């Protein structure tokens, strides 16, 4: 799994932003051709993105381009021009406003044709699918299983809120009058279940109040607690917050690695399936939980600060 704690949105129509994004510590950068680009600027934005991918230094980042949705006249040219121009420098395409599995199949088929025609490895470019309306959420299980290229499901809160007539103008916050529980809990869990049932990552969408870092951390903490892998960032100031929120603490990471080492020792050397690690009982279920935390810590580049010492005879 690629690390996607922070997914930075960059408008393809702004060369200055495209250059600046290369130096930011975001796990993923998606170069946008959709909502952040005006209709008359889309053709030039494609050229900007191809140049940025080919000539820029995106070391350590997942390189993604968000094309326009299939309800527009721009999508097929977005895919063809970007992949033919810079396919070898591209990790994924993001398809917005996905409503059913056939839309992902369409993108998979077009990518395969372009790869074959241009001598690119078939199937290497992945797909990220944005769930942004009620129809997409209802069909999310089929969408999640629609293509082996699919890597992530992404929640698009603004369009989703509009699609269900949610009475709020603040993206990511609870709607006025909703005082019991979390209005987004079902949506987030539905996307998460579909993603995990197909071994995909789940990414939360943007928080538009870019100056409110406390609010960003709070909302990001909600999806991180559920098990989401990352969240969009719209401004450089949000990158560090996302990386922190979606990384395990040093203490939790060390403890997870300790569980894995201890379980390996006890099950292979002493051939026991359930043992004590200090005051804690660990078993196969403990190992699975520890794998999740350890994987996130490794992806975040955390160092180990403790080690398991086998008991002496």
C-alpha positions, 0 to 999 in steps of 0.5 A: 500500500502506498502511504496517503496520509496527506493528499495535496490538491494542486490546480493544474492551471497554476504553474507556480503551485505545481512547482511549489507542491514538489517541495512539500512533504505530502504523501500524495499530490494530485494535479487537478483538471476538474473543479479547481480549473476553469472550463477555458483553462482546461486545455492549457492545464493538461499541458502544464500537468504533463510538463510538471510530471515530466520535468518536476521532482516528485520524489517520495510522492504518489503522483496522481492526476484528477481528470474531469467527470464522465458527465463532461466533454473533457474526460477522454481528452484528459486521459489520453493527453496526460497518459500519452504525454507523461504516463511513465511518470504517473502513478494513478488517475482519479475519477471524480463523481463515480456513480457506478462500476461501469465508469471505472471499467470505462477508465480501465479499458481506455488506460489499457488501450493507451498503455498498449499503444504507447508501450507502457506496462499494462495495468501499472497506472492505478485508479482512485474513485471519488464517491460524491453523491447518493448514487455513488454511495449506494453502489459503492460495493460494486465500484470497489470491486470494479477493477484491479487497478483501483487503489482507493475510494475517496469521499467527496463531501461537498458534492455529496452534501449537496446531493442529499440536500444536507442543510449546511454551507460548511464542508465537513462540519455538522449541519445546524440542528443535528445535535445527536451523533455524527451526520457523516458517520454512516457515509464514512463507514459505508465507504470504509467497509467497501474499501476494506472488503476489496483491500483498498485504501479509504481517503477522507475529503477536504476541509475547506476552512483552511485557516482553522487547523484545530478544526482540520485536526478534529475532523481528520481525527474522526476519520483516522479513528475509524480507520481511514488512511488519509485526508485531502489537504488544500493548503500547505499548512494542513500537510503536517497536520494530516501526516501527524493525525494519520500516523500512529504515535511513537508509543503505539508504533513501538508497542505494535512492533513489540507484539509482532516480534514477541508473537513470532518468537512464541509461536515459532520457538516455543510453539504457543498460540496465546501468551503473555507480553508483560501484563497483556495477553496476545494471540493471532487477533493481537498480531493482526491489529498490530500489523495495521499499526506497524504498517502505518508507522513504517509507511510514516518512516517512524524509527523503532525505539524499543526491541523484543528480548526473548526470555532467558531459560 
